[in-house]
Amino acid sequence: MSVDSADLQIVEKQLGRAPRGVLSIAYRTPDGAPAVVKTAPRLDDGTPFPTLYYLTDPRLTAEASRLEVGQVMKWMESRLAEDEALREDYRRAHEHFLAERNAIEDLGTDFSGGGMPDRVKCLHVLIAYALAEGPERVRLGTEAVAMAADHGKLRGTAIPQDWPSIGDLGIDLEEFDEL
């Protein structure tokens, strides 16, 4: 795999530092900017880097942080504890993530990202994963992207216009006082 040097320059500007281990642009925003990079499981210096998809677009990273402050992860985790179908979806997403990463290089670990398969500990990872793989791959990631799209007013710019909305998914942002 390779990535265009112009894209790497944009990602460097987005991150404020040189990107590491970038294999490809996994997702571009509707306005054309690289927003998620697919990274090597091991960096050039040999350091394991198990985060397969890394969110780079500043609009998306800022909104992911706002959602984290708004207690969205806590809400998702409480639902994971109660909903068997949601737990199964999250487990399948975890297994797919590992298979994708291990196809590049097997790190010999079952750590994937974002707390999968038992916890929700990083919306940045979930949003990156959902955007890279599409709205059918991981329900909680799809929800996080929808919340970012609608709360952050990013639909059509950083997030596709046709991404499921919070209304489609039955999410009421009024539940989150911090938002």
C-alpha positions in Angstrom: 0.0 0.0 0.0 1.0 3.6 -0.5 -0.3 7.0 0.3 0.1 10.2 -1.7 2.7 12.7 -0.3 0.1 15.5 -0.7 -2.3 13.6 1.6 0.5 13.0 4.1 1.2 16.8 4.2 -2.5 17.4 4.9 -2.6 14.8 7.6 0.6 16.3 9.2 -1.1 19.7 9.2 -4.2 18.2 10.7 -2.3 16.5 13.5 0.3 19.2 14.1 3.0 16.5 13.8 4.4 14.1 11.3 2.0 11.1 10.9 3.4 7.7 11.7 2.8 4.3 10.0 0.3 5.6 7.5 -0.6 2.9 5.0 -3.5 4.6 3.3 -6.3 7.1 3.6 -9.2 5.0 4.9 -11.8 7.7 4.7 -12.2 11.1 3.0 -14.7 13.6 4.0 -17.4 14.7 1.5 -15.4 17.9 1.1 -12.4 15.8 0.0 -10.1 16.0 3.0 -8.3 12.9 4.4 -10.0 12.2 7.8 -9.1 8.7 8.8 -5.8 7.0 8.1 -5.1 3.2 8.2 -2.0 2.6 10.1 0.6 -0.2 10.2 0.3 -2.4 13.3 4.0 -1.8 14.0 5.7 1.6 13.5 9.0 1.9 11.6 11.0 1.8 14.9 9.3 -1.5 15.8 6.8 -0.1 18.3 3.5 -1.9 18.3 0.7 0.4 17.2 -2.6 -1.6 17.5 -4.9 1.3 16.4 -5.7 0.3 12.8 -7.8 3.4 12.1 -6.7 6.8 13.3 -9.0 9.9 13.2 -7.1 13.0 11.8 -9.7 15.6 10.7 -9.8 18.3 13.4 -13.5 18.8 13.0 -14.1 15.2 13.8 -11.6 14.9 16.6 -13.0 18.0 18.3 -16.5 16.6 18.1 -15.4 13.2 19.3 -13.9 15.0 22.3 -17.1 16.9 23.0 -19.1 13.7 22.9 -16.7 12.1 25.3 -17.1 15.0 27.7 -20.9 14.7 27.2 -20.8 11.2 28.8 -21.6 9.4 25.6 -19.2 6.6 26.4 -20.8 6.0 29.8 -24.2 5.8 28.1 -22.9 3.4 25.5 -21.3 1.2 28.1 -24.5 1.0 30.2 -26.3 -0.2 27.0 -23.6 -2.8 26.3 -24.2 -4.2 29.8 -27.9 -4.6 29.2 -28.3 -5.4 25.5 -27.1 -8.8 24.2 -27.5 -8.0 20.6 -25.5 -4.8 21.0 -22.8 -6.8 22.8 -22.7 -9.3 20.0 -22.4 -6.6 17.4 -19.5 -5.1 19.3 -17.8 -8.5 19.6 -18.1 -9.1 15.9 -16.7 -5.6 15.2 -13.8 -6.4 17.5 -13.1 -9.7 15.7 -13.3 -8.0 12.3 -10.9 -5.3 13.5 -8.4 -7.9 14.6 -8.7 -9.8 11.4 -8.1 -6.7 9.3 -5.1 -5.7 11.4 -3.7 -9.2 11.6 -3.9 -9.5 7.8 -1.3 -6.7 7.7 0.8 -7.9 10.7 -0.3 -10.1 13.6 0.8 -8.4 16.9 0.0 -11.5 18.8 -2.6 -9.7 20.9 -6.3 -9.5 21.1 -6.3 -5.8 21.9 -8.2 -4.0 19.2 -9.2 -0.4 20.0 -11.7 1.8 21.7 -12.2 -0.7 24.5 -13.7 -3.4 22.3 -15.1 -5.9 22.9 -16.1 -5.1 26.6 -15.8 -1.4 27.1 -16.2 1.9 25.3 -13.2 4.0 26.1 -12.5 6.1 23.0 -15.0 7.6 20.6 -12.2 8.8 18.4 -11.4 5.2 17.6 -15.0 4.2 17.2 -15.7 7.1 14.8 -12.6 6.4 12.8 -13.5 2.7 12.5 -17.1 3.4 11.5 -16.1 6.0 8.9 -13.5 3.7 7.4 -15.7 0.6 7.3 -19.2 2.1 6.8 -22.3 2.4 8.9 -23.1 -1.3 8.9 -19.8 -2.5 10.6 -20.1 -1.4 14.3 -23.4 -0.1 15.7 -21.8 2.1 18.5 -19.4 3.7 15.9 -22.4 4.4 13.6 -24.2 6.0 16.5 -21.1 8.1 17.5 -20.7 9.3 13.9 -24.4 10.2 13.7 -24.1 12.1 17.0 -21.1 13.9 15.7 -22.8 14.7 12.4 -26.0 16.1 14.0 -24.6 17.6 17.2 -21.5 19.1 15.5 -23.4 20.0 12.3 -20.9 18.1 10.3 -23.3 16.3 7.9 -22.3 17.0 4.3 -18.9 18.4 5.2 -16.9 16.0 7.4 -19.6 13.3 7.4 -21.6 12.0 4.5 -25.0 13.5 4.0 -26.6 10.0 3.9 -25.0 8.7 7.1 -27.8 7.5 9.4 -29.1 10.3 11.6 -29.7 10.3 15.3 -33.4 10.2 14.5 -32.9 7.1 12.3 -31.1 5.5 15.2 -33.5 6.5 18.0 -31.0 8.8 19.8 -32.2 11.8 21.7 -29.3 14.3 22.3 -31.5 15.9 25.0 -30.5 13.0 27.2 -27.0 14.4 27.5 -27.0 17.4 29.7 -23.3 18.0 29.0 -24.0 18.5 25.3 
